[in-house]
Amino acid sequence: MKFPIIFAFVLLTGSACNKILEQEPQGALDATTAFTTRQGVEAGLIGIYDALQSGNYYGLRYQAFADMGADNINHTGTFPSFAQIFNKQILADNVELNNMWNTIYNGINRANNIIASAENLEDPAFNKQNAIAEARFLRALMYHDLLRYFGGSATGYNKGNGVGVPLFTAPTLTPSDADPKERATEAEVITQIKSDIDFAVANLTGTNVARATARAARMLKARVELYNEEFAAAEATATEVLSVYAGATLGGLAPDYRSLWAVKNVAPESVFELPFAIDDANSIAFFYFPGANGGRNEITSSPGLANAHEEGDLRKAVNVTVLDNTSVPRIPANKTLKAFRVAGDDNVIVMRLAELYLIRAEARARKASPDLVGAAEDINIVRQRAGLDPITPASAEEAVLAVEKERRVELAHEGHRWFDLRRYNKIASLGINEAFRALYPIPLREVQTSGGIVEQNDGY
């Protein structure tokens, strides 16, 4: 599925000739005319997904940096901007973070345009509520993703003193709409995220894993609740989804771990998956694979990730490859089979049931009255698929450590490790002795061009 870009508004400024400035932009669509029909809004919805597909977002960098900034991926290439992240010495002018920030806010503005425009449509063939719910789900995901890197506090998320990001919920249609905004508090951003998710859960009707669904919205809600340490709520929300698969083999997980990436849209485990094709490609395998395989060898699996797998763990061969000159395509050493199509048509799984089992396991272990039996059941579903023996945690602390270990290997290369270490307040385990580095810096250009309205994170 190709997701074309929909531009909502282009503003030209400067001191050039007035005749040039007075011309209508030819490469843009004004949202006041583009989104006045069902077809226009539906095309605009696809434009939001296009933002998620960007190489500055889920097309590579968002998940790669979360593993490279932690201990799952090593930097083996030449980009200084990548080296800063790998070395845990990020500067505020890092171009990668600037591009990621702008890409996500671009997607948020697209969502805001659709939410505002769809509300005004009256077309019997148009499911207004579903369209708005789809945009609000995507907006919730994007704001949560911004908080994961740039918000919260030095000891985790939702600690009562966390910082947020600028909160835009209306489309940018005029110059004043784009005026800089002070950063909202973390609590204010979380409130908006929850409101969007609840609307999505109540109104989404589709079942296509490449689009927003009620199941994906519930899973995002459980993830947000886990980050917020609302453990009883996270358990209940996860159960709303997982109870459907209680009687299924492996609780709905795919029997073969590798198949999730060898085959696309594996049902029912894949909950939300971004599609890519050769004519609408990502750069993930290209950045992993060496020149002999058509790539640039910028990143690779770390020795620490290899050692984190238990003996006999079937996931290791997927997460840390062994050289295979007989395969087609040829597989180099120490890469990942979660991205192996150098042409760029690997799909990106954003949410899947294995993560949801581990969310519920952690919630059960960390809630006020821990459920160690239930936590062990969820952990062991994931371990069984990996070919490992079941475990029986003797305490809540032991169960949480088991979840942390399983999340590292089960979700390797999928962009969770840095955020998990933040949640557990364990970034010091990476050799980071400056607590402020738990939050990535707000892009310097964003701070400078706002005239000081957007405040930088402490320490940068």
KEVOLUM-933308 format. One line per 8 residues: number of its first residue (from 1); their letters; for each residue x, y, z of C-alpha. Coordinates in steps of 0.05 Angstrom, whole numbers, plus 5000, padded with zeros to 4 digits. Example, Ala and Ser with C-alpha at 12.3 -4.5 7.8 and 13.67 -1.06 7.14 Angstrom:
<nodes>
1 = AS = 5246 4910 5156  5273 4979 5143 .
</nodes>
This chain:
<nodes>
1 = MKFPIIFA = 5000 5000 5000  5029 5067 4980  5015 5125 5026  5021 5191 4987  5038 5255 5023  4981 5305 5032  5005 5376 5045  4956 5416 5085 .
9 = FVLLTGSA = 4984 5485 5079  5045 5520 5051  5064 5590 5074  5116 5630 5035  5152 5686 5071  5212 5731 5056  5230 5796 5023  5227 5774 4950 .
17 = CNKILEQE = 5185 5807 4896  5113 5817 4916  5089 5786 4851  5123 5721 4869  5096 5722 4940  5026 5735 4915  5024 5673 4871  4984 5613 4895 .
25 = PQGALDAT = 5030 5556 4915  5028 5503 4860  5056 5444 4899  5007 5446 4958  4935 5435 4974  4899 5485 5018  4863 5446 5073  4802 5490 5066 .
33 = TAFTTRQG = 4790 5460 4997  4827 5394 4999  4787 5363 5056  4717 5385 5039  4697 5318 5009  4697 5246 5032  4750 5229 4981  4794 5286 5004 .
41 = VEAGLIGI = 4790 5267 5077  4803 5194 5061  4865 5214 5022  4886 5259 5080  4881 5200 5127  4931 5162 5084  4976 5223 5089  4981 5214 5164 .
49 = YDALQSGN = 5006 5143 5155  5057 5170 5105  5087 5211 5161  5095 5148 5203  5130 5114 5145  5184 5168 5140  5256 5147 5149  5257 5198 5205 .
57 = YYGLRYQA = 5203 5159 5241  5183 5086 5236  5217 5080 5169  5283 5073 5208  5304 5122 5261  5251 5120 5315  5260 5047 5333  5334 5043 5314 .
65 = FADMGADN = 5354 5099 5361  5315 5068 5418  5357 5006 5412  5422 5040 5393  5416 5092 5449  5411 5032 5496  5449 4967 5489  5418 4926 5432 .
73 = INHTGTFP = 5449 4960 5371  5520 4983 5359  5539 5040 5312  5587 5015 5259  5580 5069 5207  5603 5140 5195  5545 5187 5213  5568 5232 5270 .
81 = SFAQIFNK = 5495 5244 5288  5486 5169 5299  5551 5166 5338  5524 5218 5388  5465 5174 5403  5506 5110 5408  5558 5144 5453  5503 5174 5498 .
89 = QILADNVE = 5530 5244 5486  5474 5276 5446  5479 5350 5429  5418 5394 5423  5434 5408 5350  5433 5335 5330  5401 5335 5261  5369 5266 5270 .
97 = LNNMWNTI = 5328 5289 5330  5309 5354 5294  5284 5314 5234  5247 5264 5278  5213 5320 5318  5191 5357 5255  5166 5293 5221  5123 5274 5280 .
105 = YNGINRAN = 5094 5344 5287  5081 5344 5213  5040 5280 5223  5003 5311 5282  4984 5371 5240  4958 5325 5186  4916 5289 5238  4891 5356 5265 .
113 = NIIASAEN = 4869 5376 5195  4830 5312 5185  4796 5315 5254  4773 5387 5241  4752 5376 5169  4716 5310 5177  4671 5340 5230  4641 5386 5178 .
121 = LEDPAFNK = 4625 5333 5125  4555 5308 5113  4560 5249 5065  4518 5186 5074  4575 5145 5045  4625 5173 5096  4635 5143 5165  4653 5208 5199 .
129 = QNAIAEAR = 4664 5180 5268  4711 5125 5243  4753 5175 5204  4760 5221 5264  4776 5161 5308  4830 5138 5260  4863 5206 5261  4857 5211 5337 .
137 = FLRALMYH = 4889 5143 5347  4948 5164 5304  4953 5231 5340  4954 5194 5407  5009 5148 5382  5051 5207 5358  5044 5246 5422  5061 5184 5463 .
145 = DLLRYFGG = 5122 5174 5418  5144 5246 5430  5137 5238 5505  5178 5174 5504  5240 5210 5478  5231 5283 5499  5185 5283 5559  5176 5253 5628 .
153 = SATGYNKG = 5228 5260 5682  5298 5235 5696  5269 5176 5735  5215 5154 5687  5146 5173 5665  5085 5202 5700  5123 5216 5764  5085 5280 5780 .
161 = NGVGVPLF = 5139 5329 5758  5147 5308 5686  5155 5355 5628  5115 5349 5564  5118 5376 5494  5081 5431 5457  5009 5408 5450  4975 5425 5384 .
169 = TAPTLTPS = 4904 5399 5373  4880 5448 5319  4905 5450 5247  4956 5500 5224  4918 5541 5172  4942 5612 5184  5009 5641 5206  4984 5653 5277 .
177 = DADPKERA = 4965 5579 5282  5039 5563 5275  5061 5609 5331  5106 5574 5381  5073 5544 5442  5100 5533 5511  5111 5460 5528  5051 5428 5562 .
185 = TEAEVITQ = 5063 5388 5624  5071 5313 5617  5004 5304 5653  4969 5350 5603  4997 5311 5544  4977 5245 5576  4906 5271 5586  4902 5288 5512 .
193 = IKSDIDFA = 4931 5220 5492  4880 5183 5535  4822 5224 5508  4843 5208 5436  4851 5134 5452  4784 5129 5486  4750 5161 5427  4786 5113 5380 .
201 = VANLTGTN = 4766 5052 5421  4693 5073 5419  4689 5090 5346  4738 5050 5304  4705 4997 5261  4760 4970 5215  4800 4906 5221  4858 4919 5173 .
209 = VARATARA = 4924 4915 5213  4954 4967 5166  4903 5017 5192  4878 5039 5260  4832 4989 5294  4798 4985 5361  4845 4928 5380  4905 4972 5364 .
217 = ARMLKARV = 4875 5029 5404  4865 4984 5464  4936 4959 5459  4963 5031 5456  4920 5046 5517  4951 4988 5555  5021 5011 5535  5007 5082 5558 .
225 = ELYNEEFA = 4979 5057 5624  5040 5014 5635  5086 5075 5623  5042 5114 5671  5049 5058 5723  4974 5049 5725  4983 4975 5732  4913 4951 5749 .
233 = AAEATATE = 4886 4991 5690  4940 4964 5644  4923 4893 5664  4849 4904 5652  4859 4937 5584  4908 4883 5561  4858 4830 5582  4804 4861 5539 .
241 = VLSVYAGA = 4846 4842 5478  4880 4779 5502  4818 4745 5529  4796 4735 5457  4856 4689 5447  4855 4653 5514  4838 4586 5482  4883 4593 5422 .
249 = TLGGLAPD = 4950 4558 5414  5004 4602 5444  4949 4652 5461  4947 4678 5390  5022 4684 5380  5050 4661 5313  5081 4591 5323  5145 4613 5289 .
257 = YRSLWAVK = 5179 4677 5314  5215 4689 5248  5151 4685 5208  5128 4752 5235  5179 4785 5189  5189 4732 5136  5114 4737 5121  5076 4802 5126 .
265 = NVAPESVF = 5013 4816 5167  5016 4751 5207  4948 4742 5240  4928 4747 5295  4994 4768 5328  5006 4831 5287  4962 4886 5315  4987 4947 5278 .
273 = ELPFAIDD = 5037 4941 5220  5061 4994 5172  5066 4967 5101  5124 4982 5054  5136 4964 4982  5194 4971 4933  5162 5035 4905  5147 5060 4975 .
281 = ANSIAFFY = 5208 5035 5013  5241 5044 5080  5316 5046 5095  5320 4996 5151  5356 4937 5119  5398 4986 5079  5425 5016 5143  5438 4948 5174 .
289 = FPGANGGR = 5469 4910 5116  5541 4920 5092  5561 4944 5023  5569 4873 4997  5495 4865 5009  5475 4932 4980  5473 4969 5046  5515 5020 5084 .
297 = NEITSSPG = 5532 4981 5148  5512 5038 5194  5484 4995 5251  5490 4924 5276  5467 4878 5332  5508 4886 5395  5547 4831 5430  5506 4848 5492 .
305 = LANAHEEG = 5442 4830 5456  5471 4764 5433  5491 4747 5504  5423 4767 5531  5392 4705 5499  5389 4641 5539  5418 4577 5511  5370 4548 5461 .
313 = DLRKAVNV = 5330 4613 5451  5300 4608 5381  5297 4684 5377  5372 4693 5375  5378 4671 5303  5329 4727 5284  5357 4781 5329  5432 4767 5318 .
321 = TVLDNTSV = 5444 4735 5251  5499 4685 5232  5533 4692 5164  5495 4652 5112  5523 4655 5041  5473 4603 5016  5410 4642 5031  5374 4687 4982 .
329 = PRIPANKT = 5384 4743 4998  5452 4729 5029  5450 4743 5104  5510 4777 5137  5531 4766 5209  5505 4805 5269  5445 4837 5235  5371 4821 5244 .
337 = LKAFRVAG = 5321 4782 5203  5268 4832 5225  5294 4874 5167  5328 4836 5111  5297 4863 5046  5349 4913 5023  5301 4939 4971  5263 4969 5031 .
345 = DDNVIVMR = 5198 4930 5028  5202 4902 5099  5139 4918 5138  5147 4950 5206  5107 4920 5263  5089 4975 5311  5046 4932 5358  5038 4858 5368 .
353 = LAELYLIR = 5008 4810 5418  5074 4787 5448  5086 4857 5474  5016 4858 5502  5028 4793 5541  5091 4824 5570  5053 4888 5587  5002 4847 5625 .
361 = AEARARKA = 5055 4805 5659  5091 4867 5685  5025 4899 5706  5005 4837 5744  5072 4835 5779  5074 4909 5797  5002 4923 5817  4984 4935 5890 .
369 = SPDLVGAA = 4968 4861 5901  5016 4824 5855  4990 4765 5815  5053 4723 5807  5016 4663 5778  4983 4706 5724  5049 4742 5710  5085 4676 5701 .
377 = EDINIVRQ = 5031 4650 5654  5039 4710 5608  5115 4707 5610  5115 4633 5595  5070 4641 5533  5125 4684 5504  5180 4637 5528  5145 4576 5501 .
385 = RAGLDPIT = 5145 4604 5430  5220 4618 5440  5233 4545 5457  5250 4559 5530  5228 4525 5594  5175 4559 5637  5195 4599 5698  5162 4609 5766 .
393 = PASAEEAV = 5181 4677 5796  5184 4674 5872  5171 4748 5882  5144 4809 5846  5215 4836 5838  5237 4771 5805  5177 4772 5759  5192 4844 5737 .
401 = LAVEKERR = 5264 4826 5723  5240 4767 5681  5195 4813 5641  5251 4862 5630  5295 4806 5604  5241 4779 5559  5225 4848 5531  5297 4859 5513 .
409 = VELAHEGH = 5302 4797 5469  5230 4789 5446  5225 4862 5423  5297 4871 5401  5305 4919 5341  5232 4942 5350  5247 5005 5388  5231 4991 5461 .
417 = RWFDLRRY = 5296 4981 5499  5314 5054 5515  5244 5070 5538  5243 5007 5582  5308 5028 5615  5278 5097 5626  5216 5066 5657  5257 5023 5703 .
425 = NKIASLGI = 5303 5081 5720  5363 5040 5697  5398 5083 5645  5459 5083 5692  5468 5010 5671  5489 5038 5604  5546 5077 5635  5506 5142 5636 .
433 = NEAFRALY = 5524 5181 5698  5485 5245 5681  5413 5233 5699  5388 5290 5654  5406 5248 5593  5345 5204 5606  5308 5257 5565  5333 5272 5496 .
441 = PIPLREVQ = 5343 5347 5481  5290 5388 5448  5319 5405 5379  5361 5468 5386  5328 5501 5325  5260 5492 5357  5283 5528 5420  5318 5584 5383 .
449 = TSGGIVEQ = 5264 5599 5332  5211 5601 5388  5245 5661 5420  5252 5622 5485  5179 5602 5489  5198 5528 5480  5244 5512 5538  5301 5463 5531 .
457 = NDGY = 5305 5401 5575  5351 5410 5635  5425 5397 5623  5429 5413 5549 .
</nodes>
